[in-house]
């Protein structure tokens, strides 16, 4: 319970900081991560919650968002084209960070992933 409390407090702090930098990113992360973070517990069915945790990882959210965006544009993606767009989006995030000092990539890499790993530890704690 203490680890889950720590993970939820860390998630709340992280989402608050990200919302100050980029409100739309903070809202997207909150809409995807908070329900799963509330559902994760060390007891009970682990496989469905593990699948949900993989889907709400920042990389999974980005990949699913790319597929959803192209589906809404009525130009569906194939698997290979989706993967190429995903890699291009990650590369553009790194380039924006290095050229313009954008804080979105470091916030996701240094903030959201450790929180996701804490939730993963809560789920598979023995």
C-alpha positions as a Markdown table, in Angstrom:
| # | Residue | x | y | z |
|---|---|---|---|---|
| 1 | Unk | 0.0 | 0.0 | 0.0 |
| 2 | Unk | 2.8 | 2.4 | 0.8 |
| 3 | Unk | 4.4 | 1.9 | -2.7 |
| 4 | Unk | 1.0 | 2.5 | -4.4 |
| 5 | Unk | 0.6 | 5.7 | -2.3 |
| 6 | Unk | 4.1 | 6.8 | -3.3 |
| 7 | Unk | 3.3 | 6.1 | -7.0 |
| 8 | Unk | 0.0 | 8.0 | -6.9 |
| 9 | Unk | 1.6 | 11.0 | -5.1 |
| 10 | Unk | 4.4 | 11.0 | -7.6 |
| 11 | Unk | 1.9 | 10.8 | -10.5 |
| 12 | Unk | -0.1 | 13.7 | -9.1 |
| 13 | Unk | 3.0 | 15.8 | -8.7 |
| 14 | Unk | 4.3 | 14.9 | -12.1 |
| 15 | Unk | 1.0 | 15.6 | -13.9 |
| 16 | Unk | 0.7 | 19.0 | -12.1 |
| 17 | Unk | 4.2 | 20.0 | -13.3 |
| 18 | Unk | 3.6 | 18.8 | -16.8 |
| 19 | Unk | 0.3 | 20.6 | -16.9 |
| 20 | Unk | 2.2 | 23.8 | -16.2 |
| 21 | Unk | 4.5 | 23.2 | -19.1 |
| 22 | Unk | 2.0 | 21.8 | -21.6 |
| 23 | Unk | -1.6 | 21.6 | -20.6 |
| 24 | Unk | -2.7 | 19.3 | -23.4 |
| 25 | Unk | 0.1 | 16.8 | -22.7 |
| 26 | Unk | -0.8 | 16.9 | -19.0 |
| 27 | Unk | -4.5 | 16.3 | -19.8 |
| 28 | Unk | -3.7 | 13.4 | -22.2 |
| 29 | Unk | -1.5 | 11.7 | -19.6 |
| 30 | Unk | -4.0 | 12.3 | -16.9 |
| 31 | Unk | -6.8 | 10.9 | -18.9 |
| 32 | Unk | -4.9 | 7.7 | -19.8 |
| 33 | Unk | -2.7 | 7.1 | -16.6 |
| 34 | Unk | -5.0 | 8.0 | -13.7 |
| 35 | Unk | -7.7 | 5.4 | -14.2 |
| 36 | Unk | -5.1 | 2.7 | -14.7 |
| 37 | Unk | -3.1 | 3.9 | -11.7 |
| 38 | Unk | -6.2 | 3.8 | -9.5 |
| 39 | Unk | -7.0 | 0.3 | -10.7 |
| 40 | Unk | -3.5 | -1.2 | -10.2 |
| 41 | Unk | -3.1 | -3.2 | -7.0 |
| 42 | Unk | -0.8 | -6.0 | -5.9 |
| 43 | Unk | -3.6 | -8.6 | -5.6 |
| 44 | Unk | -6.2 | -9.7 | -8.1 |
| 45 | Unk | -6.0 | -10.2 | -11.8 |
| 46 | Unk | -2.6 | -9.2 | -13.1 |
| 47 | Unk | -2.7 | -9.9 | -16.8 |
| 48 | Unk | -5.5 | -7.4 | -17.8 |
| 49 | Unk | -3.9 | -4.7 | -15.7 |
| 50 | Unk | -0.4 | -5.5 | -17.1 |
| 51 | Unk | -1.9 | -5.1 | -20.6 |
| 52 | Unk | -3.4 | -1.8 | -19.6 |
| 53 | Unk | -0.1 | -0.6 | -18.1 |
| 54 | Unk | 1.7 | -1.4 | -21.4 |
| 55 | Unk | -1.0 | 0.5 | -23.4 |
| 56 | Unk | -0.8 | 3.6 | -21.2 |
| 57 | Unk | 3.0 | 3.8 | -21.2 |
| 58 | Unk | 4.0 | 7.1 | -22.9 |
| 59 | Unk | 5.3 | 5.2 | -26.0 |
| 60 | Unk | 2.1 | 3.1 | -26.2 |
| 61 | Unk | 0.0 | 6.2 | -25.9 |
| 62 | Unk | 2.0 | 7.9 | -28.6 |
| 63 | Unk | 1.7 | 4.9 | -30.9 |
| 64 | Unk | -2.1 | 4.5 | -30.3 |
| 65 | Unk | -2.5 | 8.3 | -30.8 |
| 66 | Unk | -0.8 | 8.1 | -34.2 |
| 67 | Unk | -3.1 | 5.3 | -35.3 |
| 68 | Unk | -6.2 | 7.1 | -34.0 |
| 69 | Unk | -5.3 | 10.4 | -35.6 |
| 70 | Unk | -4.8 | 8.7 | -39.0 |
| 71 | Unk | -8.0 | 6.8 | -38.6 |
| 72 | Unk | -9.9 | 10.0 | -38.0 |
| 73 | Unk | -8.3 | 11.5 | -41.1 |
| 74 | Unk | -9.7 | 8.4 | -42.9 |
| 75 | Unk | -6.2 | 7.5 | -44.0 |
| 76 | Unk | -5.5 | 4.3 | -42.0 |
| 77 | Unk | -1.9 | 3.3 | -41.3 |
| 78 | Unk | -0.3 | 0.0 | -41.9 |
| 79 | Unk | 1.9 | -1.5 | -39.1 |
| 80 | Unk | 5.2 | -0.5 | -40.8 |
| 81 | Unk | 4.1 | 3.0 | -41.6 |
| 82 | Unk | 2.8 | 3.5 | -38.1 |
| 83 | Unk | 6.1 | 2.4 | -36.7 |
| 84 | Unk | 8.0 | 4.8 | -38.9 |
| 85 | Unk | 5.7 | 7.7 | -37.8 |
| 86 | Unk | 6.3 | 6.7 | -34.2 |
| 87 | Unk | 10.1 | 6.8 | -34.7 |
| 88 | Unk | 9.8 | 10.1 | -36.5 |
| 89 | Unk | 7.8 | 11.6 | -33.6 |
| 90 | Unk | 10.3 | 10.4 | -31.0 |
| 91 | Unk | 13.2 | 11.8 | -33.2 |
| 92 | Unk | 11.4 | 15.1 | -33.5 |
| 93 | Unk | 10.9 | 15.3 | -29.7 |
| 94 | Unk | 14.6 | 14.8 | -29.2 |
| 95 | Unk | 15.4 | 17.3 | -31.9 |
| 96 | Unk | 13.1 | 19.9 | -30.4 |
| 97 | Unk | 14.7 | 19.4 | -27.0 |
| 98 | Unk | 18.2 | 19.9 | -28.3 |
| 99 | Unk | 17.5 | 22.8 | -30.7 |
| 100 | Unk | 14.8 | 24.7 | -28.9 |
| 101 | Unk | 15.1 | 23.6 | -25.3 |
| 102 | Unk | 11.7 | 22.0 | -25.2 |
| 103 | Unk | 11.0 | 20.3 | -21.9 |
| 104 | Unk | 8.4 | 17.8 | -23.1 |
| 105 | Unk | 10.9 | 15.0 | -23.9 |
| 106 | Unk | 12.8 | 15.2 | -20.6 |
| 107 | Unk | 9.6 | 15.4 | -18.7 |
| 108 | Unk | 8.3 | 12.2 | -20.3 |
| 109 | Unk | 11.7 | 10.5 | -20.1 |
| 110 | Unk | 12.6 | 11.5 | -16.5 |
| 111 | Unk | 9.2 | 11.9 | -15.0 |
| 112 | Unk | 6.5 | 9.7 | -16.6 |
| 113 | Unk | 8.5 | 6.6 | -17.2 |
| 114 | Unk | 9.7 | 6.3 | -13.5 |
| 115 | Unk | 6.1 | 6.7 | -12.4 |
| 116 | Unk | 5.0 | 4.0 | -14.9 |
| 117 | Unk | 7.7 | 1.7 | -13.5 |
| 118 | Unk | 6.5 | 2.4 | -9.9 |
| 119 | Unk | 3.0 | 1.3 | -11.0 |
| 120 | Unk | 4.5 | -1.8 | -12.7 |
| 121 | Unk | 6.3 | -2.6 | -9.4 |
| 122 | Unk | 3.0 | -2.2 | -7.5 |
| 123 | Unk | 1.3 | -4.6 | -9.8 |
| 124 | Unk | 4.0 | -7.4 | -9.6 |
| 125 | Unk | 5.1 | -6.9 | -6.0 |
| 126 | Unk | 5.6 | -10.2 | -4.2 |
